[in-house]
Amino acid sequence: MDKLVRAKKYLGQHFLTDEAVAQRIESSLQYKQNVLEIGPGMGVLTKYLISDEAISDLRVVEIDKESTDYLSNHYPALFQYNEDFLKMNLSSIYHDQMSIIGNFPYNISNQILFKVFENRDLVLQVVGMFQLEVAKRITAREGSKIYGILSVLLSAFYNAEFLFGVDEKVFNPPPKVKSAVIRLTRKDVSKVSTLDCDEKLFVKVVKTAFNQRRKMLRSALKPLNIDLSDIDDGLLAMRAEQLSVERFIELTKLLNSKI
């Protein structure tokens, strides 16, 4: 009898068991030339990726040796990395742009998204399973209480879509939270996207503004040690959650002119 992989709590593993959900996740992927799956576990999603003839180069990264052994037995031709995705150099995986897909471990899902942001020139699309709260936060718009750092940083370069919710009963073991699948698609897939401002300063401004999100920008931005005089009082009276990406770009340009 085939030995099943034991889900490991310290790795945040909750194996998807519902075939229909796996198939729906796979069909949500639009850019299929180079595809990297994170955390395939026992391959419920992997098998649909393998069977998709539009995917020219599929690879998976799985930190759990028990899972990679299981996948090697069932899919011997599958290209696997038995590594920690967060420590990988993504530019060494493919020579061209790529898509990322997976039922992501919830304990590192935010870190995965920050790594996607850092590699936005390489990653065209992400389709992934997240904790429902995280999914809502990533796809939130300005004015929402759950709008935050990742909401802004990712939506500066990606269109974020909430695709569908997922019940906890379709996992083994069932997580204690609801889940959801989202899709991030880079806004300009034909070339490297750039913002109309200093991008390093933009990231710094966004993080600083949200670090004290309850304060008006006038107070929240003080740690930057930038002269805020001559900047519109109406803008400085706003809070981070009220600013769209475009307003954050505008604010970054104003601050950059003061440096």
N, C-alpha and C positions, 0 to 999 in steps of 0.2 A: 504493500500500500504506500502511496506517495506521502512522504513526510511533509507536513505543512510548516511554514516558517512561524516561529513564535513572535508575536508583536512585543516590542521592547519599549517599556514606558519611558526610559531615559532618552530614547531616540524620538519620542513623540509619535510612535507608529500607531496608526489606526488604518488597517487595510480595508480598502474599498472592496465590497463583495457583490455589489449590484451591477450586473452586466449592462443594463440599459443606461445607467448613469455613466459608466465608463465609455460606452459608445457615444453618448451625447457629448462628453468632454472632448473626445477625439474629433468628432465632427465639427466642433467649434473652432478648431485650428484652421486658419486660412493660409498661412505662409508655411509651406511644407518642404522646402528644399533641404535645409539642414535642421534637424529637430533633436533637442536634448531633453530627455525626460528625467526629472529629479525624483528620487525615491520611489522606484517602481515596485518595491515590495515583492509580491508574488506574481506580478505581471498582468493584473486584470485589465489595466489600461494599455500596457505594452503590446499585448497581442493584437489589439485593434490598430495600433500604430504600425506594427509589422505588416499587417494585411493591407494597409493603405498604400497603393502603388504610386501615389503622388509624392510620397516621402522618399527622397533619393538617398538620404544619409541619416539614419536614426542611430542615436547613441543614448546610453542611460548612465546616470551616476547614482551609485547606491553605497552608502557608508557601511551598511550592515553586511558582513561577510556571509552570514547564513542566507540572506536574500540573494546575493550574487551567485552563490553556489546553486541555489534553487533555479535561478534564471539560466545559468549555464547548462543545467541538465535539461531544461525544457526548451530553451532557445539558444542552442550552441553557436549559432552564427551571429548572435547579438553582440554589438560592440559595447563593452561595459568598462566603467571606471569605478573601482572600489576605493572611492575617495570621499572626502568632505567637500561638498560643492562650494561652501563658503571660502575654502582655501584654494580653489582652482583658478588658474589663469584662463579665462574664457577665450582669449585670443589664440590660445594654443590648441583649442579643440577643433575649430573650423577655420579655414582660410577665408571664408566669406561670412555674410551675416546669417543669423540663426534665429530659431524660435525655441521657446522653452515651454514645457508642459509638465503637469504633474499633480498628484494628490500630495501637496506639500506638507511636511511635518509642521504642525502648528507652533511648536516651540521655537522655530527659526524662520517663520514665514516673513516677519518684518525684515530680518537680515537678508533673506533671499531678494526681497524687493529693493532694498538699498543696493545690493550687488547688481541687480538689473539696471538701476538708475546709473550706477557708476560705469556700466558697460552699455549704455544706451546707444552708442554708435554701432555696436555689434548685434544687439537684441532687437529684432523687428517686432516680435509678438510674444506675449505670455498668455497662456491659458492655464488657469490653476484653481485648485480647490483650497479654500481658506476657511478659517473660522468666520462665522457670519459677521461678527462685529468688525473684523479686519476688512472683510469684503465691502461692507457698508462704508467704512472709513476711507478706503482707497477710492471709492467711486463717489464720495460726498462732494458737494459743491460748496462754494463760499456761502456763508450765512448759517451753515449747519454747525451744531455744537460738536459734531464728531469730525469736522473738517480739520486736518492737521498737516504736519510736515510732509508726510508721504503723499497726501492728497495733492498738495501743491507741486512738489518736486516731480512726481510722476505725470501729472496732467500737463506740466509744462512741455513734455515731449511725447506723451502718449494719450490716446483716447481711451478712457477707462469705461468699461461696460459691465454692469451687473447682469449676468446671464440667467442664473437660476439658483434657487435654494435647494439644499440637500438635507434630508432627515438623518438624524444620528443612527437610525436603525440599519442603514446600509453599510455600516462599518463593523469590523471585528478587530478589537473590541469597540463597542460604541463609545464615542467621545461624550463628554458631559455637556457639549454645546452643539448648537445648530451649525451647519456649514453652508457654503455657497461657492459657486464657480464664477470667476470674473475673467474678462479678457482685456489685455492691454495691447493696443496696436500703435506702433510709432506713427506720429502724425505725418512725417515725410519719409516714406520708405525708399524713395529714389536716391536720397543722398543723406549725408550726415546732418542732422538737425542742429541748429544753433539758435540761441536766444539773442534778442536785440539788446544785450547788456553783458556786463562782466559776469560770466556764469559762476565763478567761484564766489564772488561777492553775493550773487543772487542766493546761492545755497546758504551762505552765512547769515544773510538777512532773514530768510525764511525760518531757519532754525532758531535764531535769536528772538524773533518776533513771537514764535510759538512757545518758547521756553517760559515766557510769562504771558500766556495767552489771555489772561483776565485783565491785564493792564492795557491801557492805551499805548499805541506805538511810541508816543513821545517818551514814555517811561520804559517800555519794553526794549527799546533799541539803545538805551544808554550804555550797555556793555560794549557796544561797537566803538565807543569814543569818537564819534563823528559829529561835527557841528550840525545841528538840526535847524538852525536859524534859516530863515528864508524858504523853508519848506512849508507848503500849504498846511495851515492849522487844521483844516477839515480832514486831511489825510492822516495827520499825526494823532487826531482824536479818535481814529478808528482802532479796532482791535484786529489782531492777525486773522481771526476767522472770518472777518468781513471782506477781506481782500481777495479778488480773483487773481489768477496767474498774471494777467495783464497789468493789474495794479501793483503787484509785487515787482514786476519788471520795471514799471515806471518809478517805483520807490527806489529800486536798486540804481537806476540811472541817476536819480537825484542825489543819492548818497555818494555815488562814485564821483560826481562832479565836485564834491566837497573834500575828497581825499587829495 
